Amino acid sequence: MTDKGTLFFKNKPVIKSAFTIVGPKESQSELGKFFDICLKDDRYGESSYEKAECKMLTMSMKRLIERQKLKDSDVDAIISGDLLNQIISASFSARDFETPFLGVYNACASICEALTLGATLIDGNYAKNTVCSAVSHFATAERQYRYPLELGAIRPAQAQWTVTGAGSYLVSEHLSGYPVISSATIGRVIDFGITDVNNMGAAMAPAACSTITRHLRATNTTTSDYDLIVTGDLGALGSRLLKELAKKQGLDLEPNHVDCGELIYNIDEDEFQGGSGAGCSSVVFASYLYPMLKSKKIKKLLLVATGALLSTLSSQQGESIPGVAHAITVECSND
Amino acid sequence: MTDKGTLFFKNKPVIKSAFTIVGPKESQSELGKFFDICLKDDRYGESSYEKAECKMLTMSMKRLIERQKLKDSDVDAIISGDLLNQIISASFSARDFETPFLGVYNACASICEALTLGATLIDGNYAKNTVCSAVSHFATAERQYRYPLELGAIRPAQAQWTVTGAGSYLVSEHLSGYPVISSATIGRVIDFGITDVNNMGAAMAPAACSTITRHLRATNTTTSDYDLIVTGDLGALGSRLLKELAKKQGLDLEPNHVDCGELIYNIDEDEFQGGSGAGCSSVVFASYLYPMLKSKKIKKLLLVATGALLSTLSSQQGESIPGVAHAITVECSND
């Protein structure tokens, strides 16, 4: 049986540029110096956190497009997602552009879904430029999924901290010198029966393991072919679980695995297990890892954004939390 | 300026099969005899309407795949969406399949987004079979967007009735004799400032007009080149608005426009303006229009699924309701 769902991009679509905007907490982390815009006010001058989240996404896409001296009518499609009900951040952002819009939702795996679809449109000659983006905001996620901040609820030890950040990418036709998206594996939905809504890392680790295993097999590569294998937001606990699960499959992820959720915060206070959210892998890859590929400090990287599939209602109705993970290989251009 | 966002499918991907499941009310409409499964119980034997919605989607995809004598591991990707927060129906359905999953959300335009992406994956030789699907349920939509049914709230005259139904499509490599998806136009997000959450037709009509105009221009066709121009769920009022808007653009839609929301119900009781929901265009096209293309009763059709982009929170925060519409041309195979 050949495994389905791995796409090979022969025409070498590139990530031509990336742009990030983050909140005050993210600005103060060790990655702080890599972000394009660091907000001092996590309301971004808006009357609600939801409007601030939308504005972060809009501005990250506008600045990305402007920096490339493009107009929004030059972009074939915006492919974007977020965590809010009915992905209102992505939807409302898109109305500020003269650009066709595809809304995606695979929770925190949305950025790799967007990049996969963007690369597909470019590689198949359906488009010349696509903007792929994702956003999340700590305050909107807490209000929607858990409790409004005003309630001062205590966070359990296994909890993660939703990243306030927007990351946008311009995926374009091949151009020498830019990092190439060479292949992608679309994730399966994997359910290990986790029901703890504060333990997303455990819910997503099996999906990450499944997608990494499938991607390596389909592309005929091993873990050592990659400088880094980067998961989205498993956090410290989820990353440990992933490495254990991978070990059982005969894969040693110890030498080159990093997790964006572990990278983004100095884990010394309330975020406990590290960062999470649709913006987590999106801003960490865009600001910190993508430039390493561009400058050829690293040559090949597997980005595996991870998502937990649930709603408040599904948890109230006793459903477990399945996970999904999408992977893309990004490598230095050879030409 | 060339208009972006229209995709041409040179390899003629086909819709090989379709499968529909609908609720009791839809079963009793004039289209009732065309649906594959008509439920007598809109809970489908489940403990909640949300679980029933998920089961409808799952069963429609399972039966679709079985009917083609495929296994779910033969399918390259499920591309699916629904209206519930975090698209839990699509997400939870996908865990019952060994198939990679891409979650999409563009409200009631999701089925055309899914079909566009499915056709792209097939046309570009990234996949051989994709399942594209969408679902909605009257009771879950009322509970989430308006009031739980138990409250017995009065519905205003401009309201529509969310279709209880799941429609799934198998989009595959070209095969002689099957209807071909020949092109698609990705919609822009258009906001006319409508704020009445009971008047989705008005919110979506400008987006439908924009997408139809763009699609005709990009494909160098006129309205008379299509046997039917089919909108998703504008309803009676929205359809009138669309025709007025189109007239101002010099387009006469009177002769060949139909709306799935107007087709699905005998408009004689509570549904007022007709059907709506992600399942509306999905089940009407799959059950009633697709067979007409297959039997060559009609030759060429433009399907324009329409979506209203809002959440309860966005409306509470005073946001207007932008719309989006995606269009696909489906035509009889010439070979």
Chai-1 contact restraints between the chains, C-beta under 6 A:
chainA,res_idxA,chainB,res_idxB,connection_type,confidence,min_distance_angstrom,max_distance_angstrom,comment,restraint_id
A,K4,B,D76,contact,1.0,0.0,6.0,A-B,restraint_1
A,G5,B,D76,contact,1.0,0.0,6.0,A-B,restraint_2
A,G5,B,A77,contact,1.0,0.0,6.0,A-B,restraint_3
A,G5,B,P100,contact,1.0,0.0,6.0,A-B,restraint_4
A,L7,B,Y126,contact,1.0,0.0,6.0,A-B,restraint_5
A,S48,B,Q317,contact,1.0,0.0,6.0,A-B,restraint_6
A,D76,B,K4,contact,1.0,0.0,6.0,A-B,restraint_7
A,D76,B,G5,contact,1.0,0.0,6.0,A-B,restraint_8
A,A77,B,G5,contact,1.0,0.0,6.0,A-B,restraint_9
A,A77,B,I186,contact,1.0,0.0,6.0,A-B,restraint_10
A,N85,B,N85,contact,1.0,0.0,6.0,A-B,restraint_11
A,N85,B,S311,contact,1.0,0.0,6.0,A-B,restraint_12
A,Q86,B,S311,contact,1.0,0.0,6.0,A-B,restraint_13
A,I87,B,Y105,contact,1.0,0.0,6.0,A-B,restraint_14
A,I88,B,S311,contact,1.0,0.0,6.0,A-B,restraint_15
A,I88,B,S314,contact,1.0,0.0,6.0,A-B,restraint_16
A,S91,B,L309,contact,1.0,0.0,6.0,A-B,restraint_17
A,A94,B,V189,contact,1.0,0.0,6.0,A-B,restraint_18
A,R95,B,V189,contact,1.0,0.0,6.0,A-B,restraint_19
A,R95,B,D191,contact,1.0,0.0,6.0,A-B,restraint_20
A,R95,B,P322,contact,1.0,0.0,6.0,A-B,restraint_21
A,P100,B,G5,contact,1.0,0.0,6.0,A-B,restraint_22
A,P100,B,I186,contact,1.0,0.0,6.0,A-B,restraint_23
A,P100,B,R188,contact,1.0,0.0,6.0,A-B,restraint_24
A,F101,B,V189,contact,1.0,0.0,6.0,A-B,restraint_25
A,L102,B,E113,contact,1.0,0.0,6.0,A-B,restraint_26
A,G103,B,Y105,contact,1.0,0.0,6.0,A-B,restraint_27
A,G103,B,N106,contact,1.0,0.0,6.0,A-B,restraint_28
A,V104,B,V104,contact,1.0,0.0,6.0,A-B,restraint_29
A,Y105,B,I87,contact,1.0,0.0,6.0,A-B,restraint_30
A,Y105,B,G103,contact,1.0,0.0,6.0,A-B,restraint_31
A,Y105,B,Y105,contact,1.0,0.0,6.0,A-B,restraint_32
A,N106,B,G103,contact,1.0,0.0,6.0,A-B,restraint_33
A,E113,B,L102,contact,1.0,0.0,6.0,A-B,restraint_34
A,G124,B,G124,contact,1.0,0.0,6.0,A-B,restraint_35
A,Y126,B,L7,contact,1.0,0.0,6.0,A-B,restraint_36
A,I186,B,A77,contact,1.0,0.0,6.0,A-B,restraint_37
A,I186,B,P100,contact,1.0,0.0,6.0,A-B,restraint_38
A,R188,B,P100,contact,1.0,0.0,6.0,A-B,restraint_39
A,V189,B,A94,contact,1.0,0.0,6.0,A-B,restraint_40
A,V189,B,R95,contact,1.0,0.0,6.0,A-B,restraint_41
A,V189,B,F101,contact,1.0,0.0,6.0,A-B,restraint_42
A,D191,B,R95,contact,1.0,0.0,6.0,A-B,restraint_43
A,L309,B,S91,contact,1.0,0.0,6.0,A-B,restraint_44
A,S311,B,N85,contact,1.0,0.0,6.0,A-B,restraint_45
A,S311,B,Q86,contact,1.0,0.0,6.0,A-B,restraint_46
A,S311,B,I88,contact,1.0,0.0,6.0,A-B,restraint_47
A,S314,B,I88,contact,1.0,0.0,6.0,A-B,restraint_48
A,Q317,B,S48,contact,1.0,0.0,6.0,A-B,restraint_49
A,P322,B,R95,contact,1.0,0.0,6.0,A-B,restraint_50
